[in-house]
Amino acid sequence: MDSLDFNMVGDFITSALKLGGIPLIFVFIINHFTFKLWHKVFIGLILGIAYGFINGENSVYIKPVGDLFLNAIKMIIIPLIFFSLISGITSINDPASLGRIGIKACAAYLGTTTFAILTGLTIAIWLEPGVNSYLDLSTVTTKVDTSMVKDFSIIGMITGIVPSNALSAMVEGNMLQVVFFSIFTGVTILKMGGLSSRLTDVFQMLSQLIFKMVAVIIQFSPYGALALTGWIVGTQGSGVLTDLLKLIGTVATGMTIQYLLFGAFIYIFARISPFPFYRKSVEYQALAFSTSSSKATLSTTMKVCKERLGVSSSSTSFVLPLGAAMNMDGMAIYLGMSSVFFAQVAGIDLSFHDYIIIIITATVGSIGGAGVPGSSMIMLPMILTAINVPIEGVALIAGIDRILDMIRTTVNITGDAAVTLIIDKSEGKLDEETYFSK
């Protein structure tokens, strides 16, 4: 073989590497072994990190693979939440039980969200990540779109829970409105007497159809993990973390504390050991970390809750989707921390009144968050505006937001599963034999 042939082979290998061909083929091979799904996702993550460091900016070539996976997930999110909520409601024969579980779920999610914000504020005030910072907000020229911030109001959000057009709510992906319409539909079916059982069967079958479709899509999650992780590492690299290392460390500390608190909640309120919960949650946590979407992880979380944690089908189908739509503990911590961080960078001393505003607006803002990558970039300017802190600083963390989003999402979905488990135990439905099994 002459030198030209060697050059052609070298060019082919280089091109294949740039396009992600070699690691994708490797994941394809791994995907056909009898590994658990989270093992495959973890391998995809490792390969993605290696690919990103090797290819740098050229990692954008592999991003479309991740986009395809996320688009497939987004395609199924609304039907999943709609049919699973109706299925969960109609499977609860006792209307009093439905109301009791709903009140418990909403109270628990509001409580954990508020507690998460307080945790974030406490850690940020203690570690002071923005004090003596080298960041200069006056040098930031990138502006953040504030159109959504200006239009925001708590009253408007409350009245907006009820959709004026249910189909528009589904098309636009307004999760709170979809949840409201789903609950309204499910409760109405329960009141229809003779027709109730037939409609229940129809929605149960449609729910099973959606879960089957989701199961097919989730099998491609190792490819999505590889592509998305490779793109992030390659385009942003480790250098982007340098200037904001203190913020990253602060966020990681707060998230770790909140993660451990979920175990404490399980021990205190469910009166069972949290170790089986942590051990069996790795599968959906790995998927959440790689996709940065709690809703993309919802189906896997529901499967783990029912099959491995012993949570009843009714609680899994009702409480968990409700949490995916309104419970964002990881985002709540991040919003509280980032607000304090930018106030410290700008040299603004926050008053007690400012902290109350942060708690209220972050709680309301995190409830019904988009649940997709980057949703915090809309919520954070809203809070900064409320406490008169320059919002231009948000552009400074835009580069690392995607990386931190991985941690936030993992905490979000873990909180959803923990609350679902606790509520199911309080209703006497938890299968403890399955929960404690290997």
Phi, psi and omega in degrees: 000126182279178185296328180297319179295319178298320179295321179295318178296317179298318179295322180295315180296318179298315180296319180296322180292317179299319182279357179082012184299312183295308179296327179293321177296320180297317178295323177301317179293313181299324184295343181262004172271166184274043174280157172290156185301318183292333174296316180294319179297319180296319177297319177299321178298313181297316179295324179296318178299313180298317180299317181297317180293324182287320188263342179058229183298337179291354180293349178297339181294334183268349183302322180304330178296316176294322179297320178298317180296313180294324178296320178296321178294313181299326180301328188257353187299307184298310176301323180298309181293318182297306184285326180291322177294315179296318178299317180294319181292314182289344177277350176266106186286335184265110180302324179296322178295320179299312179297321180295315180294319180297317179295317178300315183296311181297317180296318181294316181293319176296320180295313181292326178294313178297318179297322180296319178297316178299322177297315180298316179296317181298314181294319181293320178294324182288312184275341177050061183294337183262356180284138182057035181281149176274354181290138181238106182296336182289342181270355182281123180252344179285125182264152178257138179294115184253012183298322180288329180293316183296328183273356186282139170206146181296318179297318179298323179293319181295313180291335180282355179295325179272117184284141173281339177215111184297321180293321178297322178300321180289318181295319182277351178072031177282100191295318181297321179292321177296317178299315180300313181295324179295313179296317179299318179295314181297316180295321179296320178300319180297336183267004187267009174062239186299324181287344185302314184295320180292317177294324177299317179298319180298312181291329176296318179293318178296323177296318178295323177299314180298317181295326177293318177297318179297319180301322178293314182297319184296336178296342179265007182297327176300324178292318178296320179297316178299310186293313183292318179292318178299319180294315182297309182296319183291318185275334182252327174063181181279339182295332182292343182275345190300303185296332184248028183298323180295320178295317180299316178297321179295315178298315180299320179296313180297318180295321180296316178299315180296321179299317179289328179295329177301319177296321178296320178298318179298318181292320184283311188270327179264346178057041175225162179293136180276353186296319174299325178298310180297317184296321185270356182269356185300325185299307181285334178293320178297321179291320178296319181296322184278328183264340184057033180222113180293327180286329175293336182266353188304312184297319178295320178297319179297320179295315180296317181299317182284314189272333185243329181264351176078017178285140182296156180297322182294317179291320180297318184282338183255306187288319184294312176298326177297320178294321179297335182269334187230351185250110182231069183297318180297317178294322180299316178299314183296318180296317178296314180296314183295324178298314179294320181302310183289330174294320178293318178298319182279356180072028181260125176275116180281138178270172176301321178299320179297319180294323177296319178297318179300315182299314183291309184292324179290324177295311180294320182292325182282332176291127181076016176302158187302330181071016177235162183307133174091002183297332181293338180290346174267318184290321184297313176302327178300316182288317180299322178296321182295332181251015175060042174253136181306126182277347181300336181296340180301327180298334181292330182257005180299326182292326182259356183301322182295324180290314179294332179299329178299315180291317180302314184296321179299318178292320179305305187288330176293321177296320178301313182293321181296315179296317179301317179298314182297316180295319179297321178293321180294335178271359179073023184255347185294130176275094185290335177296316177292320182299318184269359180287161178287000000 
